[in-house]
C-alpha cells in the first residue's frame, strides 16, 4: 500500500514528459490494456486525476476527452482512438522509460 496523501503534490511536480507518461497510463487503463493490478491502476488513475495541468508537449488537449469517454462510455470506436494514441505515445516514451517513470512514482508514494 502506498501513502496517497501526497498525490496532489506529486502530480503538481511532474514535468511535461512525466505528464505524457501519466496520460499514456490513463489511456491504457481506459481501454483495459494495462496489465497492472486493480490497486495499481487506481493509484495511477488517481495520479492522472490529480494533475493540476494536463498540458504536455506530446498530446493535444482532446486526449482528455477520449480518456473520459473510455472511462465512462466505452465503445469500440473510443478504444480504437485510445489504441492509436497510446501506441504512438509508447513509441515516443519507450518501455524502459515508462518502467522507470512508474518506479519513480511508486518510490515517491512510499
C-alpha positions as CSV (number, residue, x, y, z in Angstrom):
1,X,0.0,0.0,0.0
2,X,1.1,3.5,-0.8
3,X,0.8,6.8,1.0
4,X,-1.6,8.6,-1.2
5,X,-1.7,11.7,0.9
6,X,1.0,13.4,-1.2
7,X,-0.6,12.6,-4.6
8,X,-1.6,16.2,-5.4
9,X,1.9,17.5,-4.7
10,X,3.5,14.6,-6.7
11,X,1.2,15.3,-9.6
12,X,1.9,19.1,-9.4
13,X,5.6,18.4,-9.6
14,X,5.5,16.3,-12.8
15,X,7.3,17.7,-15.8
16,X,5.9,17.5,-19.3
17,X,7.5,14.1,-20.1
18,X,6.1,12.7,-16.8
19,X,2.7,14.1,-17.6
20,X,3.0,12.3,-21.0
21,X,3.7,9.1,-19.2
22,X,0.8,9.7,-16.8
23,X,-1.6,10.3,-19.6
24,X,-0.4,7.3,-21.5
25,X,-1.1,5.1,-18.5
26,X,-4.5,6.7,-18.2
27,X,-5.1,5.7,-21.8
28,X,-4.0,2.1,-21.1
29,X,-6.3,1.9,-18.1
30,X,-9.2,3.4,-20.0
31,X,-9.1,0.7,-22.7
32,X,-8.3,-2.1,-20.3
33,X,-4.9,-2.8,-22.0
34,X,-3.0,-2.0,-18.8
35,X,-1.5,-5.1,-17.0
36,X,-1.3,-3.6,-13.5
37,X,-3.5,-5.0,-10.8
38,X,-6.6,-3.1,-9.8
39,X,-4.9,-1.3,-6.9
40,X,-2.0,-0.1,-9.0
41,X,-4.5,1.1,-11.7
42,X,-6.4,3.0,-9.1
43,X,-3.2,4.7,-7.9
44,X,-2.1,5.7,-11.4
45,X,-5.6,6.9,-12.4
46,X,-5.6,9.0,-9.2
47,X,-2.3,10.5,-10.3
48,X,-3.9,11.4,-13.7
49,X,-7.0,12.8,-11.9
50,X,-4.7,14.9,-9.7
51,X,-2.8,16.6,-12.5
52,X,-3.1,20.3,-11.9
53,X,-2.2,20.9,-15.5
54,X,-2.7,18.3,-18.2
55,X,-0.8,20.2,-20.9
56,X,2.1,18.3,-22.4
57,X,4.4,18.6,-25.4
58,X,3.1,15.4,-26.9
59,X,-0.6,15.2,-26.5
60,X,-3.3,17.5,-27.8
61,X,-5.9,18.6,-25.2
62,X,-8.6,16.3,-26.9
63,X,-6.8,13.3,-25.4
64,X,-8.6,14.0,-22.1
65,X,-12.0,13.8,-23.8
66,X,-11.0,10.4,-25.2
67,X,-9.9,9.2,-21.8
68,X,-13.2,10.4,-20.3
69,X,-15.1,8.5,-22.9
70,X,-13.0,5.4,-22.4
71,X,-13.6,5.5,-18.6
72,X,-17.3,6.5,-18.7
73,X,-18.8,5.4,-22.1
74,X,-16.5,2.8,-23.6
75,X,-17.1,1.8,-27.2
76,X,-15.2,0.1,-30.0
77,X,-14.6,3.5,-31.7
78,X,-13.3,5.0,-28.5
79,X,-11.0,2.1,-27.9
80,X,-9.7,2.4,-31.5
81,X,-8.8,6.1,-30.8
82,X,-7.2,5.2,-27.5
83,X,-5.1,2.4,-29.0
84,X,-3.8,4.7,-31.7
85,X,-2.9,7.4,-29.1
86,X,-1.2,5.1,-26.6
87,X,0.8,3.2,-29.2
88,X,2.1,6.5,-30.6
89,X,2.9,7.6,-27.1
90,X,4.7,4.4,-26.2
91,X,6.8,4.7,-29.4
92,X,7.9,8.1,-28.2
93,X,8.3,7.2,-24.5
94,X,9.7,3.6,-24.8
95,X,9.1,0.8,-22.4
96,X,12.3,1.3,-20.4
97,X,11.5,5.0,-19.7
98,X,7.9,4.1,-18.9
99,X,9.0,1.4,-16.4
100,X,11.5,3.9,-14.8
101,X,8.7,6.5,-14.6
102,X,6.3,4.1,-12.8
103,X,9.1,3.0,-10.4
104,X,9.8,6.7,-9.6
105,X,6.2,7.3,-8.8
106,X,6.0,4.3,-6.6
107,X,9.1,5.5,-4.7
108,X,7.5,8.9,-4.2
109,X,4.4,7.3,-2.7
110,X,6.3,5.3,-0.1
